[in-house]
Amino acid sequence: MRSTLLTIILACGFFLLTSCATVPPEPVIEELQDGSFRISVIYETEWSGQFLTNKLIKKAEIFCEERQQQFEKVQFTVKDDGRFNYAKSEVIFKCIKAK
């Protein structure tokens, strides 16, 4: 009886702990109709949209380098919401031929 109760308590505790932990989704680069690209992300555990933007820019630069092209910024959108503990960032960019 005591062993069963302990097992139930541990299982419930494990469930509660793992359900609170979220793994942020990996940002995906998508091509837009005008030939530019968009990469965006929302993190519930990050308060700094500017920090996220820097991470997205690095990812976009690597994406363009793999195509033997250079990153060119088109538009950045950043939103910080400390009240609800999330940050959102979106980067629209182009890969242009290297000079």
DRENGUKE-183819 format. One line per 4 residues: number of its first residue (from 0); their letters; for each residue x, y, z of N, C-alpha, C, O. Coordinates in steps of 0.2 Angstrom, whole numbers, plus 2048, in hexadecimal, padded with zeros to 3 digits. Example, Ala and Ser with C-alpha at 12.3 -4.5 7.8 and 13.67 -1.06 7.14 Angstrom:
<sites>
0 = as = 842/7E4/827/83E/7EA/827/842/7F0/827/847/7EF/82A ~ 840/7F5/823/844/7FB/824/840/800/827/843/806/828
</sites>
This chain:
<sites>
0 = mrst = 804/7FA/800/800/800/800/804/806/800/803/80B/7FC ~ 809/806/804/80E/80C/805/812/80D/7FE/813/813/7FC ~ 814/808/7FC/818/808/7F6/814/80A/7F0/816/80E/7EC ~ 80D/808/7EF/809/80A/7EA/807/812/7EB/807/815/7E6
4 = llti = 806/814/7F1/805/81B/7F2/80B/81F/7F0/80A/825/7ED ~ 811/81D/7F2/817/821/7F0/818/821/7E8/81A/826/7E5 ~ 817/81B/7E5/817/81B/7DE/812/820/7DA/814/823/7D6 ~ 80C/820/7DD/807/825/7DA/80A/82C/7DB/809/830/7D7
8 = ilac = 80C/82E/7E1/80E/835/7E3/814/836/7DE/814/83C/7DB ~ 819/832/7DD/81F/833/7D9/81D/834/7D2/81F/838/7CE ~ 818/830/7CF/816/830/7C8/812/837/7C7/813/83A/7C2 ~ 80E/839/7CC/80B/840/7CB/810/845/7CC/80F/84A/7C8
12 = gffl = 814/845/7D0/81A/84A/7D0/81E/84B/7CA/81F/850/7C7 ~ 81F/845/7C7/823/845/7C1/81F/848/7BB/822/84C/7B7 ~ 819/846/7BB/814/849/7B6/814/850/7B6/814/854/7B1 ~ 813/853/7BC/812/85A/7BD/819/85E/7BB/818/863/7B8
16 = ltsc = 81E/85B/7BD/825/85E/7BC/826/85E/7B4/828/863/7B1 ~ 825/859/7B1/826/858/7AA/821/85C/7A5/823/85E/7A0 ~ 81B/85D/7A8/816/861/7A4/817/868/7A4/815/86C/7A0 ~ 81B/86B/7A9/81D/872/7AA/823/873/7A6/823/879/7A4
20 = atvp = 827/86F/7A5/82D/870/7A1/82B/870/799/829/86B/797 ~ 82D/875/796/82B/876/78F/832/876/78B/836/879/78D ~ 832/873/785/838/873/781/836/878/77B/831/877/778 ~ 839/87E/77A/837/882/775/838/87F/76E/83D/87C/76D
24 = pepv = 834/881/76A/834/87E/763/83A/881/75F/83C/887/761 ~ 83D/87D/75B/843/87F/757/840/884/752/83B/882/74E ~ 843/88A/751/840/88E/74C/841/88B/745/846/888/743 ~ 83C/88C/740/83D/88A/73A/83D/890/735/839/895/736
28 = ieel = 841/88F/730/841/894/72B/83D/893/725/83D/88D/722 ~ 838/897/723/834/896/71E/835/89C/718/836/8A1/71A ~ 834/899/712/835/89E/70D/82E/8A2/70B/829/89E/70B ~ 82E/8A8/70A/828/8AC/709/828/8AD/701/82C/8AB/6FD
32 = qdgs = 822/8AF/6FF/821/8B0/6F8/825/8B4/6F4/827/8B3/6EE ~ 828/8BA/6F7/82C/8BE/6F4/833/8BC/6F4/838/8C0/6F2 ~ 835/8B6/6F6/83C/8B4/6F6/840/8B5/6FC/845/8B3/6FD ~ 83D/8B9/701/840/8BA/707/83E/8B4/70C/83A/8AF/70A
36 = fris = 841/8B4/712/840/8AE/717/83E/8B1/71D/83F/8B7/71F ~ 83A/8AD/721/838/8AF/728/83A/8A9/72D/839/8A3/72B ~ 83C/8AC/732/83E/8A7/738/83B/8AB/73E/83C/8B0/73F ~ 837/8A7/742/834/8AA/748/833/8A5/74E/833/89F/74C
40 = viye = 833/8A7/754/832/8A3/759/82F/8A7/75F/82F/8AD/760 ~ 82B/8A3/763/828/8A5/76A/82B/8A1/76F/82A/89B/76F ~ 82E/8A4/774/831/8A0/77A/82D/8A2/780/82D/8A8/782 ~ 82A/89D/784/827/89F/78A/82C/8A0/790/82A/8A2/795
44 = tews = 832/89E/78F/837/89E/794/83C/8A4/793/841/8A4/797 ~ 83B/8A8/78E/840/8AD/78D/83C/8B4/78D/837/8B4/78A ~ 83F/8B9/790/83C/8BF/790/83F/8C4/78B/83C/8C9/78A ~ 844/8C3/788/848/8C7/784/847/8C5/77D/84A/8C1/77A
48 = gqfl = 842/8C9/779/841/8C8/772/848/8CA/76E/849/8C7/769 ~ 84C/8CF/771/852/8D1/76D/857/8CB/76D/85A/8CA/769 ~ 857/8C7/773/85B/8C1/773/859/8BC/76E/85D/8B9/76B ~ 853/8BB/76E/850/8B6/769/852/8B8/762/854/8B4/75E
52 = tnkl = 851/8BF/760/853/8C2/75A/85A/8C0/758/85B/8BE/752 ~ 85F/8C1/75D/866/8C0/75B/867/8B8/75A/86B/8B7/755 ~ 863/8B4/75D/864/8AD/75C/861/8AB/755/864/8A7/751 ~ 85B/8AE/753/858/8AD/74C/85D/8B0/747/85D/8AD/741
56 = ikka = 860/8B6/748/865/8B8/743/86A/8B4/742/86C/8B3/73C ~ 86D/8B1/747/873/8AC/746/870/8A6/742/874/8A4/73D ~ 86A/8A4/743/868/89E/740/867/8A0/738/868/89C/734 ~ 864/8A6/737/863/8A8/730/86A/8A9/72C/86A/8A8/727
60 = eifc = 86F/8AC/730/875/8AD/72D/878/8A6/72B/87B/8A5/725 ~ 878/8A1/72F/87A/89A/72D/876/897/727/879/894/723 ~ 870/899/727/86B/896/722/86E/899/71B/86E/896/716 ~ 86F/8A0/71B/872/8A3/715/879/8A1/713/87A/8A0/70D
64 = eerq = 87D/8A0/718/884/89D/717/884/896/713/888/895/70F ~ 87F/892/715/87F/88C/713/87D/88C/70B/87E/887/707 ~ 87A/891/709/878/892/702/87D/897/6FE/87C/899/6F9 ~ 883/898/702/888/89C/6FF/885/8A3/6FD/887/8A6/6F8
68 = qqfe = 881/8A6/702/87F/8AC/701/87F/8B0/708/882/8AD/70D ~ 87E/8B7/708/87E/8BB/70D/877/8BD/710/873/8BE/70C ~ 877/8BD/717/871/8BF/71A/870/8C7/719/874/8CB/71A ~ 869/8C8/718/867/8CF/717/861/8D0/71B/85C/8CD/71A
72 = kvqf = 861/8D5/720/85B/8D6/724/856/8D9/720/857/8DE/71C ~ 84F/8D7/721/84A/8DB/71E/846/8DE/724/844/8E4/723 ~ 844/8DA/729/840/8DC/72E/841/8D8/735/841/8D2/734 ~ 841/8DC/73A/841/8D8/741/83A/8DA/745/838/8E0/744
76 = tvkd = 837/8D5/748/832/8D7/74C/833/8D3/753/835/8CD/753 ~ 833/8D7/758/835/8D5/75F/82F/8D7/764/82D/8DC/764 ~ 82D/8D2/768/828/8D4/76D/82A/8D0/774/82B/8CA/774 ~ 82B/8D4/779/82C/8D2/780/826/8D2/784/823/8D8/784
80 = dgrf = 824/8CD/788/81F/8CE/78C/820/8CB/793/81F/8C5/794 ~ 824/8CF/797/826/8CC/79E/820/8CA/7A2/821/8C6/7A6 ~ 81A/8CD/7A1/814/8CB/7A5/812/8C4/7A4/811/8C1/7A9 ~ 813/8C2/79E/811/8BB/79D/817/8B6/79B/816/8B1/799
84 = nyak = 81D/8B9/79C/823/8B5/79C/824/8B2/795/825/8AC/794 ~ 823/8B6/790/825/8B3/789/828/8B9/785/827/8BF/786 ~ 82C/8B7/780/82E/8BB/77B/82D/8B9/774/82D/8B2/773 ~ 82C/8BD/76F/82B/8BB/768/830/8BF/764/831/8C5/765
88 = sevi = 832/8BB/75F/837/8BF/75A/836/8BC/753/835/8B6/753 ~ 836/8C0/74E/835/8BE/748/83A/8C2/743/83B/8C8/744 ~ 83E/8BF/73F/843/8C1/73B/841/8C0/733/840/8BA/732 ~ 840/8C5/72F/83F/8C4/728/846/8C6/725/848/8CB/726
92 = fkci = 848/8C2/720/84F/8C3/71D/84F/8C0/716/84B/8BD/714 ~ 854/8C2/713/856/8C0/70C/85D/8BD/70C/861/8BF/710 ~ 85E/8B8/708/865/8B6/707/867/8B9/700/864/8B7/6FB ~ 86C/8BD/700/86E/8C0/6F9/875/8BD/6F7/879/8BB/6FB
96 = kak = 876/8BE/6F1/87D/8BB/6EE/882/8BF/6F1/882/8C5/6F2 ~ 887/8BB/6F3/88D/8BE/6F7/891/8C2/6F1/891/8C0/6EC ~ 894/8C8/6F4/897/8CC/6EF/89F/8CB/6EF/8A2/8CE/6EB
</sites>
